[in-house]
């Protein structure tokens, strides 16, 4: 997975990084209010969107499975980074 636009969700991660995929679904039409943060290429060389983010809220979407605990996957870092960001947002409001 290649990071196209830096975001705190990728803190501490290499570029590119490995993520666990189990299917070949992809986003064909970007939802309004979201931006692409990371992409990959499938076996035919077609670019696939891997990570998106809402422009005005703390909402992210991933194509791969960051929760899968494979030793080669850096998905766990995305989960840790997201939880840190969510905790920071909560602390700002309370």
HELIX and SHEET records of a PDB file:
HELIX    1   1 UNK A    8  UNK A   10  5                                   3    
HELIX    2   2 UNK A   75  UNK A   93  1                                  19    
SHEET    1   A 4 UNK A   2  UNK A   3  0                                        
SHEET    2   A 4 UNK A  34  UNK A  41 -1                                        
SHEET    3   A 4 UNK A  47  UNK A  54 -1                                        
SHEET    4   A 4 UNK A  60  UNK A  62 -1                                        
END                                                                             
